[in-house]
Amino acid sequence: MSSLSQSHKILFLNTLAFTICFACWTLNGVLVTYLVDKGIFNWTVVETGWLLGIPILSGSIFRLPIGILTDKYGGKIIFSILLLLCSIPLFLLPFANSFWSFAVLSFLFGLVGTSFAVGIGYTSAWYPQNWQGRALGIFGMGNAGAAITTFVAPTLLNHLSEKDPINGWKMLPIIYAAVLVLIGILFIVFAKNKTNPGVSKTMKELMSPLKNIRVWRFGTYYFLVFGCFVAYSQWLVPNFMNVYHTSLVMGGMFATMFSLPSGIIRAFGGYLSDKFGARKVMYWVLGSSIIISFLLMFPKMEIFTAGPGVLASNNGVVTEVSADAIIVNGKEHKVNTKIISGDDDAAIFPVKNSWQEIVVKQNQEVKKKELLAQGITQIKFSANLWVYVILVILIGISWGIGKAAVYKHIPEYFPNEVGVVGGMVGLIGGLGGFVGPIIFGYLLNYTGLWTSSWIFIFIVSVLCLLWMHRTIINVMRTKSPNFTREIEDNH
């Protein structure tokens, strides 16, 4: 078997395992929501929020040590152990009868989220430099596992609960656990182990790349393109339900329209990074993230302000007042009445409406230039649902391409520490998925605006672009204009 076909086989196994792991990682989003909605568990909003976040947290903070272990012992060993061990808490989940037992088991099965660090190190060990972007992009398509859970799990839960509404849900984690075991066995039988030949052996040498500011810069990019992607996968459902009054099913469908293309496009992002260079791709990603988040920042709103009024053209007495006219000493003053339009909510752009309200009474004496009817201007912006959905899908696609571009950088700059650096970058990104909904919640409480989360995204996008551009400008000052690879000198 040729080395590239062997590499492709490993890539297929890696991507399959990561997709299933990502589906398990986001299981609580559907399962916990269902259990609370059906009244099976009476968890508070805060407890529910923690149960959604705990697997994301454990799957993020352990990416670094798992990445180190992958560099040291190889992906086959670590991935097989991870898949089999994480099935145990899923098998035990049906026995959880309290918040704490559910939380502990969620923390343990959340470790499947570390599969990303394993797969990155394992995949990159099998591919040459010119294939890294595509290979890591294809592997990263496993992010679409989140969409699998939002599609399949609700239907499975409804089907399982038909005969036993109280205990029917307990089969779902068992099904997920059984699939993990099956993939783990496939890995043991078909995968071939490979460690990075140039990998450092001592812990101090393994951790040394973390002193490099470049690692933290890549982590910041990943906080945006992956962390905010995970955060919005959860946040969009309540967002659509509150702002646009969609049903839970419809809100879930719109959220899937965001997460599915973003996961699948990652392979294309890898191809673009190989062809044009990861840096150029990141410029496009961050630029588009700034533009789209700026457009999404504007909430549904209605503004009333003073408009052109009607003034008396001479001194006199108001002799007649009707809905659309005021007569002063026989002279008629026209008044614009309010026009009610029913299709304002479907409008894409802000809609202006001006009218006048009469402020004088019949037989009232008025002076020249005195206000007879005050002008009112209404500007209404409906934040059209379909425009919002399209923009959300576009920013998801942009972030999907960005996820591949960030990881294309790592084997270029840290060829012998892909696992540890990939683990650290993944950790920072994963923490974004954990803290994102918490930050969005605080912003919503503070501002009262659902779009405040997009203001946060806009600020993060601008900071990432400025940091990247400043780094490149600094290097261009110190290196020749034809610099190719060294893009930072710890500035």
KOLGU-641645 format. One record per residue (C-alpha): x, y, z; residue in one letter; residue number from 1. Coordinates in Angstrom, 1 decimal, always signed. Last residue first. Example, Ala and Ser with C-alpha at 12.3 -4.5 7.8 and 13.67 -1.06 7.14 Angstrom:
// KOLGU-641645
PT,X,Y,Z,residuo,num
PT,+13.7,-1.1,+7.1,S,2
PT,+12.3,-4.5,+7.8,A,1
// end
This chain:
// KOLGU-641645
PT,X,Y,Z,residuo,num
PT,+6.8,+41.3,+18.6,H,491
PT,+8.1,+37.8,+19.0,N,490
PT,+9.9,+37.9,+15.7,D,489
PT,+7.0,+37.0,+13.5,E,488
PT,+6.2,+36.1,+10.0,I,487
PT,+9.2,+33.9,+9.2,E,486
PT,+8.0,+32.0,+6.1,R,485
PT,+8.1,+34.1,+3.0,T,484
PT,+10.0,+37.4,+3.2,F,483
PT,+10.3,+39.3,-0.1,N,482
PT,+10.1,+42.7,+1.5,P,481
PT,+13.4,+41.9,+3.3,S,480
PT,+13.1,+41.4,+7.1,K,479
PT,+13.0,+43.9,+9.9,T,478
PT,+10.4,+46.4,+8.7,R,477
PT,+8.4,+43.7,+6.9,M,476
PT,+8.4,+41.8,+10.2,V,475
PT,+6.8,+44.7,+12.1,N,474
PT,+4.2,+45.2,+9.3,I,473
PT,+3.2,+41.5,+9.5,I,472
PT,+2.8,+41.6,+13.3,T,471
PT,+0.8,+44.8,+13.1,R,470
PT,-1.5,+43.2,+10.5,H,469
PT,-2.1,+40.1,+12.7,M,468
PT,-2.8,+42.1,+15.9,W,467
PT,-5.1,+44.5,+14.0,L,466
PT,-7.0,+41.7,+12.4,L,465
PT,-7.5,+39.8,+15.7,C,464
PT,-8.6,+43.1,+17.5,L,463
PT,-11.1,+43.9,+14.8,V,462
PT,-12.6,+40.4,+14.9,S,461
PT,-12.8,+40.5,+18.8,V,460
PT,-14.6,+43.9,+18.6,I,459
PT,-17.1,+42.7,+15.9,F,458
PT,-17.8,+39.5,+17.9,I,457
PT,-18.6,+41.5,+21.0,F,456
PT,-20.9,+43.8,+19.0,I,455
PT,-22.5,+40.6,+17.6,W,454
PT,-23.3,+39.5,+21.2,S,453
PT,-25.0,+42.8,+21.8,S,452
PT,-27.5,+41.8,+19.0,T,451
PT,-29.9,+40.4,+21.6,W,450
PT,-30.1,+43.8,+23.2,L,449
PT,-31.2,+44.5,+26.8,G,448
PT,-27.8,+46.1,+27.3,T,447
PT,-26.7,+44.6,+30.7,Y,446
PT,-28.8,+41.4,+30.6,N,445
PT,-27.9,+40.7,+27.0,L,444
PT,-24.2,+41.4,+27.6,L,443
PT,-24.2,+39.1,+30.6,Y,442
PT,-25.8,+36.3,+28.6,G,441
PT,-23.4,+36.8,+25.6,F,440
PT,-20.5,+36.6,+28.0,I,439
PT,-21.9,+33.3,+29.5,I,438
PT,-22.7,+32.0,+26.0,P,437
PT,-19.1,+32.7,+24.9,G,436
PT,-17.3,+31.4,+28.0,V,435
PT,-17.6,+27.7,+27.1,F,434
PT,-17.2,+27.9,+23.3,G,433
PT,-14.3,+30.5,+23.8,G,432
PT,-12.8,+27.9,+26.2,L,431
PT,-12.7,+25.5,+23.2,G,430
PT,-10.8,+28.0,+21.1,G,429
PT,-8.2,+28.5,+23.9,I,428
PT,-7.9,+24.8,+24.4,L,427
PT,-7.7,+24.2,+20.6,G,426
PT,-4.7,+26.6,+20.4,V,425
PT,-3.1,+24.8,+23.3,M,424
PT,-3.8,+21.3,+21.9,G,423
PT,-2.6,+22.3,+18.4,G,422
PT,+0.6,+23.6,+20.0,V,421
PT,+1.1,+20.4,+22.0,V,420
PT,+0.1,+18.0,+19.2,G,419
PT,+1.9,+19.9,+16.4,V,418
PT,+5.2,+20.1,+18.3,E,417
PT,+7.7,+18.8,+15.8,N,416
PT,+6.5,+20.8,+12.8,P,415
PT,+5.9,+24.0,+14.9,F,414
PT,+5.8,+26.9,+12.4,Y,413
PT,+4.5,+25.1,+9.3,E,412
PT,+2.7,+22.4,+11.2,P,411
PT,+0.8,+25.1,+13.1,I,410
PT,-0.1,+27.6,+10.4,H,409
PT,-2.5,+25.2,+8.5,K,408
PT,-4.4,+25.0,+11.8,Y,407
PT,-5.4,+28.7,+11.7,V,406
PT,-6.4,+28.4,+8.0,A,405
PT,-8.7,+25.4,+8.7,A,404
PT,-10.6,+27.2,+11.4,K,403
PT,-10.8,+30.3,+9.2,G,402
PT,-12.6,+28.5,+6.4,I,401
PT,-15.3,+27.4,+8.9,G,400
PT,-15.3,+31.0,+10.4,W,399
PT,-16.2,+32.4,+6.9,S,398
PT,-18.8,+29.7,+6.4,I,397
PT,-20.4,+30.6,+9.8,G,396
PT,-20.3,+34.3,+8.9,I,395
PT,-22.1,+33.5,+5.7,L,394
PT,-24.8,+31.4,+7.4,I,393
PT,-25.4,+34.2,+10.0,V,392
PT,-25.7,+36.7,+7.1,L,391
PT,-28.2,+34.5,+5.3,I,390
PT,-30.3,+34.0,+8.5,V,389
PT,-30.4,+37.7,+9.2,Y,388
PT,-31.4,+38.6,+5.6,V,387
PT,-34.2,+35.9,+6.0,W,386
PT,-35.4,+37.3,+9.3,L,385
PT,-35.5,+41.0,+8.2,N,384
PT,-33.9,+43.2,+10.8,A,383
PT,-37.3,+45.2,+11.1,S,382
PT,-35.9,+48.7,+11.1,F,381
PT,-38.5,+51.4,+11.6,K,380
PT,-37.9,+55.1,+11.3,I,379
PT,-40.8,+57.2,+12.5,Q,378
PT,-41.0,+60.9,+11.8,T,377
PT,-43.5,+63.1,+13.8,I,376
PT,-44.4,+66.7,+12.8,G,375
PT,-46.4,+68.8,+15.2,Q,374
PT,-49.6,+70.4,+14.0,A,373
PT,-50.7,+74.0,+14.4,L,372
PT,-47.4,+75.4,+15.6,L,371
PT,-47.4,+79.3,+15.7,E,370
PT,-45.7,+81.0,+12.7,K,369
PT,-48.4,+83.8,+12.7,K,368
PT,-50.4,+83.9,+16.0,K,367
PT,-53.2,+81.6,+17.0,V,366
PT,-56.6,+82.1,+18.7,E,365
PT,-58.4,+78.8,+19.4,Q,364
PT,-62.0,+78.6,+18.1,N,363
PT,-61.4,+74.8,+17.2,Q,362
PT,-58.5,+73.2,+19.0,K,361
PT,-54.7,+73.2,+18.3,V,360
PT,-52.1,+70.4,+18.6,V,359
PT,-52.8,+68.5,+15.4,I,358
PT,-50.6,+65.5,+14.8,E,357
PT,-48.5,+65.4,+11.6,Q,356
PT,-47.1,+62.4,+9.6,W,355
PT,-43.8,+60.9,+8.5,S,354
PT,-42.9,+57.2,+7.8,N,353
PT,-39.4,+56.0,+7.1,K,352
PT,-38.6,+52.3,+6.5,V,351
PT,-35.1,+50.9,+7.3,P,350
PT,-33.9,+48.4,+4.7,F,349
PT,-34.9,+44.8,+4.2,I,348
PT,-38.7,+45.3,+4.6,A,347
PT,-40.7,+42.2,+5.6,A,346
PT,-41.8,+43.7,+8.9,D,345
PT,-42.9,+47.0,+7.2,D,344
PT,-45.5,+45.0,+5.1,D,343
PT,-48.6,+46.2,+6.9,G,342
PT,-48.3,+49.9,+6.2,S,341
PT,-50.3,+52.4,+8.3,I,340
PT,-50.3,+55.9,+6.8,I,339
PT,-50.4,+58.6,+9.5,K,338
PT,-52.1,+61.8,+8.3,T,337
PT,-50.4,+64.7,+6.6,N,336
PT,-52.1,+68.0,+7.5,V,335
PT,-53.0,+70.7,+4.9,K,334
PT,-53.5,+74.3,+6.2,H,333
PT,-56.6,+76.0,+4.7,E,332
PT,-57.1,+79.8,+4.9,K,331
PT,-60.7,+80.8,+5.9,G,330
PT,-59.6,+82.6,+9.1,N,329
PT,-57.5,+79.6,+10.1,V,328
PT,-58.6,+76.3,+8.6,I,327
PT,-56.8,+73.1,+9.8,I,326
PT,-56.8,+70.0,+7.4,A,325
PT,-56.3,+66.2,+7.3,D,324
PT,-58.4,+64.9,+10.2,A,323
PT,-60.6,+68.0,+10.5,S,322
PT,-60.3,+71.2,+12.4,V,321
PT,-62.3,+74.4,+11.5,E,320
PT,-62.4,+78.0,+12.5,T,319
PT,-59.0,+78.3,+14.1,V,318
PT,-58.7,+82.0,+14.9,V,317
PT,-56.3,+84.5,+13.4,G,316
PT,-52.7,+85.6,+12.8,N,315
PT,-51.2,+84.4,+9.5,N,314
PT,-49.3,+81.5,+7.9,S,313
PT,-49.9,+79.2,+10.9,A,312
PT,-47.2,+76.5,+11.1,L,311
PT,-47.5,+72.8,+10.1,V,310
PT,-44.7,+70.4,+11.3,G,309
PT,-41.7,+68.8,+9.7,P,308
PT,-40.5,+65.9,+11.8,G,307
PT,-39.6,+65.4,+15.4,A,306
PT,-38.2,+61.9,+16.2,T,305
PT,-39.5,+58.4,+16.7,F,304
PT,-37.1,+55.5,+16.3,I,303
PT,-38.2,+51.8,+16.0,E,302
PT,-35.7,+49.0,+16.3,M,301
PT,-34.9,+45.4,+15.5,K,300
PT,-31.2,+45.3,+16.3,P,299
PT,-28.2,+46.5,+14.3,F,298
PT,-25.1,+44.4,+15.1,M,297
PT,-25.6,+41.9,+12.3,L,296
PT,-24.2,+44.3,+9.7,L,295
PT,-21.1,+44.9,+11.8,F,294
PT,-20.8,+41.2,+12.4,S,293
PT,-20.8,+40.7,+8.6,I,292
PT,-18.2,+43.3,+7.9,I,291
PT,-15.8,+42.4,+10.8,I,290
PT,-16.1,+38.6,+10.0,S,289
PT,-15.5,+39.3,+6.3,S,288
PT,-12.2,+41.1,+7.1,G,287
PT,-11.2,+38.4,+9.6,L,286
PT,-11.8,+35.6,+7.1,V,285
PT,-10.2,+37.5,+4.1,W,284
PT,-7.1,+38.4,+6.1,Y,283
PT,-7.0,+34.8,+7.4,M,282
PT,-6.9,+33.4,+3.8,V,281
PT,-3.9,+35.6,+3.0,K,280
PT,-2.1,+34.3,+6.1,R,279
PT,-3.0,+30.7,+5.4,A,278
PT,-1.3,+30.7,+2.0,G,277
PT,-3.0,+30.9,-1.4,F,276
PT,-3.2,+27.3,-2.5,K,275
PT,-2.6,+25.3,+0.7,D,274
PT,-4.8,+27.7,+2.7,S,273
PT,-7.5,+27.6,+0.0,L,272
PT,-7.5,+23.7,+0.2,Y,271
PT,-7.7,+23.8,+4.0,G,270
PT,-10.6,+26.2,+3.8,G,269
PT,-12.3,+23.9,+1.3,F,268
PT,-12.0,+21.2,+4.0,A,267
PT,-13.5,+23.5,+6.6,R,266
PT,-16.6,+24.1,+4.3,I,265
PT,-18.3,+21.1,+5.9,I,264
PT,-18.2,+22.3,+9.5,G,263
PT,-19.4,+25.9,+8.7,S,262
PT,-22.0,+24.5,+6.3,P,261
PT,-23.5,+22.4,+9.1,L,260
PT,-23.3,+24.9,+12.0,S,259
PT,-25.3,+27.9,+10.6,F,258
PT,-28.1,+26.0,+8.8,M,257
PT,-28.2,+23.8,+11.9,T,256
PT,-29.0,+26.9,+14.0,A,255
PT,-31.8,+27.8,+11.5,F,254
PT,-33.2,+24.2,+12.0,M,253
PT,-33.0,+24.5,+15.7,G,252
PT,-34.9,+27.8,+15.6,G,251
PT,-37.6,+26.1,+13.4,M,250
PT,-37.9,+23.2,+15.8,V,249
PT,-38.1,+25.4,+18.9,L,248
PT,-40.7,+27.6,+17.2,S,247
PT,-39.8,+31.0,+15.8,T,246
PT,-40.7,+34.2,+17.7,H,245
PT,-38.2,+36.4,+15.6,Y,244
PT,-36.3,+38.0,+18.5,V,243
PT,-37.0,+35.5,+21.3,N,242
PT,-37.1,+32.2,+19.4,M,241
PT,-34.3,+33.1,+17.0,F,240
PT,-32.0,+34.1,+19.8,N,239
PT,-33.0,+31.1,+22.0,P,238
PT,-31.8,+28.8,+19.1,V,237
PT,-28.8,+31.0,+18.1,L,236
PT,-27.0,+30.7,+21.4,W,235
PT,-26.1,+27.0,+21.2,Q,234
PT,-24.4,+26.8,+17.8,S,233
PT,-23.4,+30.5,+18.6,Y,232
PT,-21.0,+29.4,+21.4,A,231
PT,-19.5,+26.6,+19.3,V,230
PT,-18.8,+29.1,+16.4,F,229
PT,-17.6,+31.7,+18.9,C,228
PT,-15.0,+29.3,+20.1,G,227
PT,-14.0,+28.1,+16.6,F,226
PT,-13.4,+31.2,+14.5,V,225
PT,-13.1,+33.7,+17.3,L,224
PT,-11.2,+31.8,+20.0,F,223
PT,-9.2,+30.3,+17.1,Y,222
PT,-7.8,+33.7,+16.1,Y,221
PT,-6.9,+34.2,+19.8,T,220
PT,-5.2,+30.8,+19.9,G,219
PT,-3.1,+31.6,+16.8,F,218
PT,-1.9,+34.8,+18.6,R,217
PT,-1.2,+32.7,+21.8,W,216
PT,+1.0,+30.3,+19.8,V,215
PT,+2.7,+33.2,+18.1,R,214
PT,+3.7,+34.7,+21.5,I,213
PT,+6.2,+31.8,+21.9,N,212
PT,+6.6,+30.6,+25.5,K,211
PT,+4.1,+27.9,+24.8,L,210
PT,+6.6,+26.4,+22.3,P,209
PT,+8.7,+25.2,+25.3,S,208
PT,+6.1,+22.8,+26.7,M,207
PT,+7.5,+19.8,+24.8,L,206
PT,+11.1,+20.8,+25.7,E,205
PT,+10.2,+21.0,+29.4,K,204
PT,+8.3,+17.7,+29.3,M,203
PT,+11.3,+15.9,+27.8,T,202
PT,+11.0,+13.8,+24.6,K,201
PT,+11.0,+16.3,+21.8,S,200
PT,+9.3,+15.1,+18.6,V,199
PT,+11.3,+14.8,+15.4,G,198
PT,+9.9,+11.5,+14.4,P,197
PT,+6.2,+12.5,+15.0,N,196
PT,+4.6,+9.3,+16.2,T,195
PT,+2.8,+6.8,+14.1,K,194
PT,+0.4,+4.0,+15.0,N,193
PT,-1.5,+2.1,+12.3,K,192
PT,-5.3,+2.2,+12.4,A,191
PT,-7.4,-0.8,+11.2,F,190
PT,-8.1,-3.1,+14.2,V,189
PT,-7.6,-0.8,+17.2,I,188
PT,-9.3,+2.1,+15.4,F,187
PT,-12.3,+0.0,+14.3,L,186
PT,-12.6,-1.2,+18.0,I,185
PT,-12.7,+2.5,+19.2,G,184
PT,-15.3,+3.3,+16.4,I,183
PT,-17.6,+0.5,+17.8,L,182
PT,-17.1,+1.6,+21.4,V,181
PT,-18.0,+5.2,+20.5,L,180
PT,-21.1,+3.9,+18.6,V,179
PT,-22.1,+1.9,+21.7,A,178
PT,-21.8,+5.0,+23.9,A,177
PT,-24.0,+7.1,+21.6,Y,176
PT,-26.7,+4.4,+21.7,I,175
PT,-26.4,+4.1,+25.5,I,174
PT,-26.7,+8.0,+25.7,P,173
PT,-30.0,+7.7,+23.8,L,172
PT,-31.4,+4.7,+25.6,M,171
PT,-32.1,+6.7,+28.8,K,170
PT,-34.5,+9.0,+27.0,W,169
PT,-37.3,+6.4,+27.2,G,168
PT,-37.3,+6.6,+31.1,N,167
PT,-40.2,+9.1,+31.7,I,166
PT,-42.1,+9.0,+28.4,P,165
PT,-42.0,+5.2,+28.1,D,164
PT,-43.8,+4.0,+25.0,K,163
PT,-43.3,+7.1,+22.8,E,162
PT,-40.1,+8.2,+24.6,S,161
PT,-37.7,+6.4,+22.3,L,160
PT,-39.2,+7.9,+19.2,H,159
PT,-39.3,+11.5,+20.6,N,158
PT,-35.7,+11.1,+21.8,L,157
PT,-34.5,+9.7,+18.4,L,156
PT,-36.2,+12.6,+16.6,T,155
PT,-34.5,+15.1,+18.9,P,154
PT,-31.1,+13.3,+18.6,A,153
PT,-30.9,+13.1,+14.8,V,152
PT,-30.8,+16.7,+13.5,F,151
PT,-29.3,+18.6,+16.4,T,150
PT,-26.8,+15.7,+17.0,T,149
PT,-25.8,+15.5,+13.4,I,148
PT,-25.3,+19.3,+13.2,A,147
PT,-22.8,+19.1,+16.1,A,146
PT,-21.0,+16.3,+14.2,G,145
PT,-20.4,+18.9,+11.4,A,144
PT,-17.2,+19.7,+13.4,N,143
PT,-15.9,+16.5,+11.9,G,142
PT,-15.1,+18.6,+8.9,M,141
PT,-11.9,+19.3,+10.8,G,140
PT,-10.3,+16.1,+9.4,F,139
PT,-10.9,+17.4,+5.8,I,138
PT,-9.3,+20.7,+6.7,G,137
PT,-6.4,+19.0,+8.5,L,136
PT,-5.7,+16.9,+5.3,A,135
PT,-6.2,+19.9,+2.9,R,134
PT,-3.9,+22.2,+4.9,G,133
PT,-1.2,+19.6,+5.5,Q,132
PT,-0.9,+18.3,+1.9,W,131
PT,+2.0,+20.5,+0.8,N,130
PT,+3.9,+19.8,+4.0,Q,129
PT,+3.8,+16.0,+3.8,P,128
PT,+1.0,+14.0,+5.5,Y,127
PT,+1.0,+11.2,+8.1,W,126
PT,+2.2,+13.0,+11.2,A,125
PT,-0.3,+15.8,+10.4,S,124
PT,-3.2,+13.4,+10.9,T,123
PT,-2.0,+12.2,+14.3,Y,122
PT,-1.3,+15.6,+15.8,G,121
PT,-4.6,+17.1,+14.5,I,120
PT,-6.6,+13.9,+15.4,G,119
PT,-5.4,+13.8,+19.0,V,118
PT,-6.0,+17.5,+19.6,A,117
PT,-9.5,+17.2,+18.1,F,116
PT,-10.3,+14.1,+20.2,S,115
PT,-10.1,+16.4,+23.3,T,114
PT,-13.8,+17.0,+22.9,G,113
PT,-14.3,+13.3,+23.8,V,112
PT,-13.4,+14.6,+27.3,L,111
PT,-17.0,+15.8,+27.6,G,110
PT,-17.9,+12.2,+28.6,F,109
PT,-16.2,+12.9,+32.0,L,108
PT,-17.5,+16.4,+32.7,F,107
PT,-21.0,+15.2,+31.7,S,106
PT,-20.7,+12.3,+34.1,L,105
PT,-19.8,+14.7,+36.9,V,104
PT,-22.6,+17.1,+36.0,A,103
PT,-25.3,+14.4,+35.7,F,102
PT,-24.3,+13.0,+39.1,S,101
PT,-24.4,+16.6,+40.5,W,100
PT,-27.7,+17.6,+39.0,F,99
PT,-29.4,+14.4,+40.3,S,98
PT,-30.7,+11.0,+39.2,N,97
PT,-27.8,+9.8,+36.9,A,96
PT,-28.4,+6.1,+36.2,F,95
PT,-29.1,+6.7,+32.5,P,94
PT,-25.7,+8.5,+32.3,L,93
PT,-23.7,+5.3,+33.2,L,92
PT,-23.2,+4.1,+29.6,F,91
PT,-22.3,+7.6,+28.6,L,90
PT,-19.8,+7.8,+31.5,P,89
PT,-18.2,+4.5,+30.2,I,88
PT,-18.1,+5.5,+26.4,S,87
PT,-15.5,+8.1,+27.2,C,86
PT,-13.0,+5.4,+28.2,L,85
PT,-13.4,+3.4,+24.9,L,84
PT,-13.0,+6.5,+22.6,L,83
PT,-10.1,+7.9,+24.6,L,82
PT,-8.2,+4.6,+24.8,I,81
PT,-8.4,+4.1,+21.0,S,80
PT,-7.5,+7.8,+20.2,F,79
PT,-4.4,+7.7,+22.5,I,78
PT,-3.0,+4.4,+21.1,I,77
PT,-3.7,+5.2,+17.5,K,76
PT,-2.5,+8.8,+17.7,G,75
PT,+1.1,+8.3,+18.8,G,74
PT,+2.9,+7.9,+22.1,Y,73
PT,+4.7,+11.2,+22.6,K,72
PT,+3.0,+13.7,+20.3,D,71
PT,-0.3,+12.2,+21.2,T,70
PT,+0.4,+12.5,+24.9,L,69
PT,+1.3,+16.2,+24.5,I,68
PT,-2.0,+16.8,+22.6,G,67
PT,-3.9,+15.0,+25.4,I,66
PT,-2.2,+17.3,+27.9,P,65
PT,-3.2,+20.4,+25.9,L,64
PT,-6.7,+19.3,+24.9,R,63
PT,-7.7,+18.7,+28.6,F,62
PT,-9.0,+22.2,+29.1,I,61
PT,-11.2,+22.1,+26.1,S,60
PT,-13.1,+18.8,+26.3,G,59
PT,-13.6,+19.5,+30.1,S,58
PT,-15.1,+23.0,+29.4,L,57
PT,-17.3,+21.9,+26.4,I,56
PT,-18.7,+19.0,+28.5,P,55
PT,-19.4,+21.4,+31.4,I,54
PT,-21.1,+24.2,+29.3,G,53
PT,-24.5,+22.6,+28.6,L,52
PT,-24.8,+21.3,+32.1,L,51
PT,-23.8,+24.7,+33.5,W,50
PT,-26.5,+26.5,+31.5,G,49
PT,-29.1,+23.9,+32.7,T,48
PT,-28.0,+24.6,+36.3,E,47
PT,-28.4,+28.4,+35.8,V,46
PT,-31.8,+28.0,+34.2,V,45
PT,-32.9,+25.8,+37.1,T,44
PT,-33.1,+22.0,+36.9,W,43
PT,-36.5,+20.3,+37.4,N,42
PT,-35.6,+17.0,+35.8,F,41
PT,-38.2,+14.9,+33.9,I,40
PT,-40.2,+18.1,+33.4,G,39
PT,-40.5,+17.5,+29.6,K,38
PT,-38.7,+20.8,+28.8,D,37
PT,-36.0,+20.1,+31.4,V,36
PT,-35.2,+16.7,+30.0,L,35
PT,-35.4,+17.9,+26.4,Y,34
PT,-33.0,+20.9,+27.0,T,33
PT,-30.6,+18.5,+28.8,V,32
PT,-30.6,+16.0,+25.9,L,31
PT,-30.3,+18.5,+23.0,V,30
PT,-27.4,+20.7,+24.2,G,29
PT,-26.2,+17.8,+26.3,N,28
PT,-25.2,+15.9,+23.2,L,27
PT,-22.6,+18.5,+22.0,T,26
PT,-19.5,+16.4,+22.8,W,25
PT,-21.2,+13.2,+21.7,C,24
PT,-21.7,+14.7,+18.1,A,23
PT,-18.1,+16.0,+18.3,F,22
PT,-16.8,+12.5,+19.2,C,21
PT,-18.8,+10.9,+16.3,I,20
PT,-17.3,+13.4,+13.8,T,19
PT,-13.8,+13.0,+15.3,F,18
PT,-14.0,+9.2,+14.9,A,17
PT,-15.1,+9.5,+11.3,L,16
PT,-12.4,+12.1,+10.5,T,15
PT,-9.6,+10.1,+12.1,N,14
PT,-10.7,+6.9,+10.4,L,13
PT,-10.8,+8.7,+7.0,F,12
PT,-7.5,+10.4,+7.6,L,11
PT,-5.9,+7.0,+8.6,I,10
PT,-7.1,+5.5,+5.3,K,9
PT,-5.9,+8.6,+3.4,H,8
PT,-2.4,+8.3,+5.0,S,7
PT,-2.3,+4.6,+3.9,Q,6
PT,-3.2,+5.8,+0.4,S,5
PT,-0.4,+8.3,+0.6,L,4
PT,+2.2,+5.8,+1.8,S,3
PT,+1.4,+3.4,-1.0,S,2
PT,+0.0,+0.0,+0.0,M,1
// end
